[in-house]
């Protein structure tokens, strides 16, 4: 399943309302420059940029492994202010970018603009599900002048956010040595047996089919 960036959770909820709680896998359409040039396509509708494409499978067994190849750090705080679901304004009552920079040991001003997106590839944020079985990665996208942070997925106030860590080598190795067919997306979708379908950036969503 694919949807335009920024619309993942809206589509997930809408589809779940129609077909019930079924496992999803896939991700958002993307382009290399994050310039809004992503394209979706189907054999009937052709190419389009605003919408969603879905393929349904039935019969047999489907197993999904949804994971982020990152380690938890001890840097954790409570989200105290969010704007429009995806602008992280405050962590622990402090400007979010300054709080993150304090954790990372860097100057907050060095993370403004698109610098934040690049820096956080190896150190994004994460939120745990209610049982702690899944940490959904939340990729900071832009550091704003007011020291808020644009995030690539929805956040909720009064929940914990964790700074995650993973080296470049660890991220490369995380896909494994077994050949596989895959797509590269933004905002990957995944599913845990005790949870709902959810989305996370910089994650890995493996799905296996068996007769």
C-alpha positions, 0 to 999 in steps of 0.5 A: 500500500502506498500513500502521499507523505503526510497522509499515511495515518489518515489512509490507515484509519480510513481503510481500517474503518472499511475492512476492519483490523487487517495487517497492512504493509507498505509505505508512502510514495517518495522522491529523492529530493522530498520535493513533492514529485512522488508518483503513485500508479496502478494498471487501471488508473495510470499515474497520479500524485494524490491518492492511495494504491492498495493490493489485497491478498487472501488465503494462506498465512501472512507474517509481518516483522516491523522494526527499526534498526535502532537502539534505545538511549537513556534520553527520554522525555514527555511530549508537552506540546504538539501543534497540528499533530506533527510539529513537536513544540516542547519536550519536558516543557522545553523547546523541542529542538533545544531538548534534543540538541542537549541530548545529542550534545550539539548546538541547537542552531546547528540543527535548524532547517534540513540539517535536522533531517540529515542528522537524525538519520542515525539518531531519530526519535521513537515512541513505544506502543502500549505494551512496549513490543514496538518502538515506532520511529518518528523522524524529525524533518526540519528544525524551525526558528522557534526551536520546534521540530517538524516530525514525519508522523503524528505525535500525542501530548503527554506521551514519552519520546525516546532518542534512538541511535544506530550507526550507518554500518548498523543500518546497512547491515540491518537488512540482512544477507538474504536476497529479497524483493522490496520497495523503498518508501517513506513512512513505512507501515507495519503491524504487531499481533497485539497492536494496530497498523501503524506507521514509522519513518526509517523502519523496516517492514518485512512481510512473508506469504505462505500457502 
